[in-house]
């Protein structure tokens, strides 16, 4: 899922606010620094998911070519299965 920078900013701020309001974390330093760390984690997660999507599509194309074009194969269902398998191997939660 592609998020705009301002959406990531709001999401990170909301996560930090919710954690502090619920007394799950106590801020000892600069709030903006911690918020930046949360943003980096969110961006890294999005990048990992995008790589997973790209790799799944490449693997699907390779599989379909190897099977002679994949006539009669539900491309969407096969892509979903490949993504699930790759996500499990890479320990990514979709």
N, C-alpha and C positions, 0 to 999 in steps of 0.2 A: 504494500500500500504506500503510495507516495503522499507524503505530507509536506505542506509548505513550511518554510522556516518559522513563520509567525504561529502556525499551529503547533509546531514542536515547542516553541517558547511557552505558549500557553499551557500545553500539556505538562511540561516539566515544572512550571510554576504551580500548577494545580496539584501535581503529585507531591511536591514538597510541602505545600500548604496543608494538604490532607494528612500527611504524615506528622507534621508538627501539631496540627489541631487535635489529632488523635493521641498525642503524647507518645508516639512510636519512635520519634527521634527528637533529640534536643540539639539545637544549633549552638555550636561553640565558636564558630568562625563566621566568615562572610557568607551570607545567604546567596549572593549572586555567584560565588565560586561553586557552591554545591549545586546550584541550579544549572550551571554550565556542565558539570559532570553528568548530571541526569540527561541533559540534551545530547551529550556525546554518546551515552549508552543507547538512547533512542535511535540516533542516527546510525550507529553500528548495527543495531538490530534490523533496521530497515534495509541497510546495505546487504546484510546476510540473507535476508529474505529475497531481495532482488537477485542476488547471485544464485540462490536456490532455484528461483523461477527460470532463470536463463539456462542453468545446467539441466533442469528437467525438460525444457523445450528442446535442447540440443540432443539429449538422450532419446527423447521421443522420436525426433526426426531420424536419428541413427537407427533406431529399432524399426521404424516404419520402412526405411530404405532396405534394411536387411531382410524384411519379410515381404519384399516385393510390392511395396506401396501401401500395404495395410488396408486392402479392400475389406470392407465389412467391420472394421475396427472403429469403435467409438473413441475418437481422438480426445475429446474432453475427459472422458472417464479414464482413459489410459494416462493422460497427463496428470490427473489428480492422484492416481495410484503411484506414479513415479515420484511426484512431489512428496507424497506421504512417506515413501520409502527413503528418499534422500534426507528428508527432515529428521526421520528417526535415526539414520546413520550419523547425521551431523549434530544430533541432539538440539534441534531447533523446534520450538513450539510454534505451531501455526495458529 
